[in-house]
Amino acid sequence: MAKRQTNQKRFTQTATMVLALVAVFAFQAVKNEGVHKQGPSEQKQSKVLQSAKKANRSANVTATSASDQDLLNIKWDGTLDGDIVHLNNNQATFSDEELKQSFPGNKSKLNPVDGLALSNLDSLGRSGQANFVASKKAMDKVTKRPSQIPKSVRPSGWNQNDHFNGTFWVGGSHNNPKVSLGGSKQALWNKSHIVGYQFFGMATMVTENMTTGTRVENAYPGQLVPEDDILYALKEHPNITIRGQVTPVYSGNELVPRGVHYMAKSVEDNGATLNLNYWIFNVQPGITINYQTGAATVD
């Protein structure tokens, strides 16, 4: 009887040790999984960005050394998910000085409000780089967006056979074929905000802040991805600000950009909350685009 009790005691001790080891390994696995989910490049980022990261490619291009031609040399893979490419391991490359820029407003078209700085149209009438500092405070001031962008707001390539008179675009006619996207028919061309309306409201509704962008480039999985991620970061962390820079990139003297270079980084924590660096193609599956004029044909 004593021997049986001894064996039973040993069995109980062994089983207890095995269970303890299993518990330790299980805890370590969960811990490691948690670390992966909150890694430096994924920390505090929305589900929209997470889904984009799974689908999109990376390019060995750093913004500090990349020229427009470097970005133009990146090849679109022809798919919807390939609309976005991560640059520099998805890390923005603002210098310390650039990260701290504030862009005080002077009520002009180019600096209408604090935190927003637009560029003049170039000699060909094309919109250029925009810089901004987004904040929860500025977003709270934004009024409901109008149902339509004014007709006077007309980016290069929007109308066919028009011309730039040195101040704005005149003449021509607009052709906007329907494309299939998300199970419905939608207009191919959008007046695509360089800096989203949600950050500064009506101050963004000017030609200097628009490009002729495809539905994919303008919405999903295009500029809506970084815009949603900035919104998410500011709602979760209302005391921080997000430094952003969006640059339309044109090939030669073409009127429609081939894409936009979008960088954003949280200022106060040096990117711990948000840090992204995207090349976003101005493309649409099943459509051939003439970037010189904005003409498009359905394949």
Order of alpha helices (4+ residues) and beta strands (2+ residues): alpha-alpha-beta-alpha-beta-alpha-beta-beta-alpha-beta-beta-beta-beta-beta-alpha-beta-alpha-alpha-beta-beta-beta-beta-beta
